[in-house]
């Protein structure tokens, strides 16, 4: 399943394809049905997770590019100078430092390939934008499923399992000030920081 901004192209696991202008959709049962449902009533398509069509209406937010040190604009304002230096040092080696937002000074950090990080970051932020409710929130498990569908077969990820990659990168994006966990919600929900 592919998710793209503005003039979205949908692909389902069964090979169906449809394009929606200015809307986002996820079709676990076939892109043609998602397109038809969106044409009938876009707001009525937000139903269950498995086997049902889920259509989201809205526009994607701009995803800022990373600078030559691997930092976004939000990360430059959120992270301290020493953490920015650690991120830049790893980026210079072709690695991305994954920060843990739950530890003081992001003490439990590890690295992944910079290309993997860039793909994960873009996919996660686009998925959150595409699947957000009216209040900007989306279930983390839906984001994980969208990333699995989009990047699971990508050669950057040879084993194809995206759950841990997505969760760790989501925590990193929280530390960098691009995403936030919605407090007091179970199951876990996330939203873009405005």
N, C-alpha and C positions, 0 to 999 in steps of 0.2 A: 504494500500500500504506500503510495507516495503522497506527501503533503507539500504543496507549494503555495506561495502567496499569490493573491490577485489573479484571477483566472485559473483557479485551482484545477489541477489534474489529479484525478483519483484513480487508483488501481487497487483492486481487491485481490485476495489470495486466489480467486478463481479466474483472474485475468480480465474482469470487467473494467471498463474505462468510461469516465464521464468528466466533463469540465463544467465548473460552476463559476460564473463571473461574480467576483466580489464576495463569495461565500466560502466557508470551509466545511468540509464534510469528511466523516470517517464512515466507511461502509464495510462492516464485517460480513454482510450477506451479499455484497455485490454493488459495484459503483452505479450501475444503471438504476437500481432501486433507490439509491440515495439521491440521485439526480431527479428521478420522478417524484419522490417524496418532497424534495426541496421545492420543486415547481408547484406542487399542490399547496403545501403549507409549511414553510421553513421552521416555524416555531414549534410545530407539533411533532417534529421528528426526533426530539431529544428523549429517547426512551432507554430501555435497559442496555446492559453492556454486551452480553453474549448473544450473537445471532440477530440482533436488532440493528436497525439503521440509526445512526446518531449524526445529526447535522448541526453544525454550529454556524451562526450568522454573526458576522462582524469583520473587522479589518485587523490585519496583523500589525503589531507595533514594529517599529524599525529595530533591527538587531544591529547594534554597533559593532564595528570591526575591532579586532584586537590590534594594538599597536605593535611596534617591533620588539617590545619586551613581554608580550603576551598579556597585556592589561587592557581592560575596557575602560571607558570613561567612568563608569560607576565604581570599578575596582580602585581606580586612582584616588577617589574621594573616600572610599570605605577602608582601605588597608593602610597600615602604618608604613613608614619608610623602610624599616628592616624587613617586613614581610614582602613589600614590593621588590626589594633587592633579591630576596630568595626566589621569588617568582621569575624575575628577569634572568637570574643566574641559570635556573633550570631551562628557561626558554632558549637561552643562547646555546644550550647543549642539544636542542631539538626535543626537549621534554617539557611537559606542562606539570607544574606543581599543583596537585589536588589538595586543597585546604579543607580542614574539618572545622566547620562553623561551631561545633559543640565543644571544642577544646580551647582553653585559654591560649592566646597568641598562636592559634592554629598549630599546636605542637605536634599533632599526629598527622603529618603530611607525607604523601608519597607522589611519585611521578608516573605519568603515562606518556606515550608519544604525543607530540604537539599536534600532528594531523588527526589523531584520534580525538583529542580534546576539542579541537575546532569543530569537527563533525558532530560530536556529542552536544556541545554547547548550542550550536545552531539548531539542531534537531529538537532538543529539549525546549528551548525558548519558543520555537515555532509551534511545537505541540501545545505548550501552555497557552499561547495566544489563540490557537485554533480551537481548542476545546474549552476555553474559559466560559463560565456562566456569565450572567448579567453583572455579577459583582466581581468578576475577574478571577474566580477560583476554579480549580479543576482538581480532580482526584489524582493522586500520585500514581495509582495503579493504571489509570488510563494513559498517563504520560509514558510510563514504562512500556505499556503495550504498543503505543504509537512508535516509540524509539525502536522497539524490537522489530516491528513491521518494516520500518524504514531502513535501519542499519544492520539488521540481523544477518543479511546475506552479503554485506559489504566486505570486500577483501581486507579492509583495515582491521576487521574483527574476525580473525580466522575461526574462532570457536563458536561464534554466532550468538552467544548468550549475553544479553544486554542488561539484565536486571541490576547487577552490581555496578556496572559501568554507569548506568543511569542514576542510581541512588547516590553513588559517591560524587558524581559530577553535579547532581542537584545540591548536595551539601556544600560543594565548592562554590556554586553560584550563589548560595545563601551567604557564604562568607564574603564574597565579592560584591554583594549588594545588588544583585540582579534579580533574585527570586527571594520569596519569603514563605516560610511555613505558616499556615493559618493556625493561630493558637486555638486550643480547645475543640478541635475538630477530629473526629475519628470516623472512618479511616482518614489517613493523612491527606490534607489538601494543600496545594501550593498556589501562589499567584505571583505575577510580575510586580516588582516594586515600581510604583509610578513616579 
